[in-house]
Amino acid sequence: MQSDPEEQVMTNSNFHRRWKSEFLSVVMLFGVAPLEAREPQSFDIVIANGRIIDGTGSPWYSGDIGIRDGKIAVIGNLSATPRARTIDARGKVVAPGFIDMLGQSEYTILVDPRLPSKIFQGITTEITGEGESIAPLNDAILRADQEQYDHYHIQADWRTVREYFSRLEKQRIGINIASYLGATRVRRMVLGDSDVQPTPTQLEQMQEFVRQAMRDGAVGVSTALEYAPAPYAKTEELIALAAEASKFGGIYATHMRNEGTGILPAIDEALRIGREAHIPVEIWHLKVGGKPSWGHMPEVVAKINAARAQGLDVTADTYAYPAWFNDLSAFIPAWAHDGGSAKLVERLKDPAMRERIRKDMLTPSDQWDNEWQEIPGPEAVLIGVVHNPELHSLQGKTLAEIAKIWNKDPMNALFDLLIQDHALTSVAVFGMSEPDVRLHSSNPGSPSITTLPALRPMASSDRNILIHALTARSLASFASTFAKNTSSPSKTPYENSPPCPPSACA
């Protein structure tokens, strides 16, 4: 039975206390180097007496770990070896740092480079850039998104992926960061936020942005096809962009066009892009969202496994909890976003447009990912982040609670909240079923657990709490759970590929 979202929120504090006691028994290793058979010299640190889970899926074993210059030098019995410091890990697990296959810390890392909300979970590597990557950047996008930069008090002094990475290197960072180039960002650079199709010349400009970003260090091309202006892109456009990333050893990663009743055709599109662009595919946070789709995860997993059996390099990561986190504006159909957030707000203020939007949201359809049809009710929408300071009191409340406070029906409350917050509100939506989550989390084809944005300190702390909860429910062994979050996602096609073809780098 699906638990009530309010009950889930109310139990978070108890859950966190239980997690804290469990997490303190795990020591995460932040640097890994080739092991040496013998090392008579002293170490900077020795982690002694720990239960070592090495991330390969092998069972734990006892041992000491010698660290020198920030790297693991030796694993073995180091009881007689000199060291500057000893960390006694008796009764604790020592493991590699987790790899977050889709975090969204590209902005917050500029606010607090240490990223404590990741470090405290043992996450030491994050992959970001979901469709709307932080670079490249032009003046038009900067003007359109200025309120977001102001929210974080960020001065955007970069224009390319390389310049963004240079800023990170200059300021220093607490974890490893890699980024995709977002196809949405490429589209906005050339076409803006409008529902238009590129000319051949414009498509070539978009492909050049891909080539440049790959030279700058992007790991591939990504899409977030639920969020405008991404839905305006046809499959052929995405194939053309992904094919350029493929030449550089990149990956195509996707938040698919539909994760509800239209998920199977959405998977078909992702697989087609992989085949025709000759590129590996990573499906982000795979889910069957919404009550009408609950129970269909076996079909989804079977489709992906069948593609793998046919030789297509496709993997999928997942949440380990029954909620997704996205923009509240995602509830609004794509046509209403044409022209950007300012145009969306104008339409929400127009009675005729507002009624058209309402009608679309109330009509079940496979043609767009209609989240209003997917949720159990407005109590399943939890307000996570607002940008308007006057709305801060609404953070942590459900849409049902806000509707009651404002004395409005829930849909009108949603519309008015978007107007007042300039369509920048972020929400957690409890729209998945626990059995579906468990099935994919325990599937060998699911390489890792993906997390949500670290928008505030400890904001994503539930993610790995639930990794351990899954383990406790015997859905996966402790060792294989660590492997899913360490060695499995590290085995990426670009790991052993050159940063770019010799002809492109020349």
Disulfide bonds with the S-S distance in Angstrom:
Cys500-Cys505 1.54
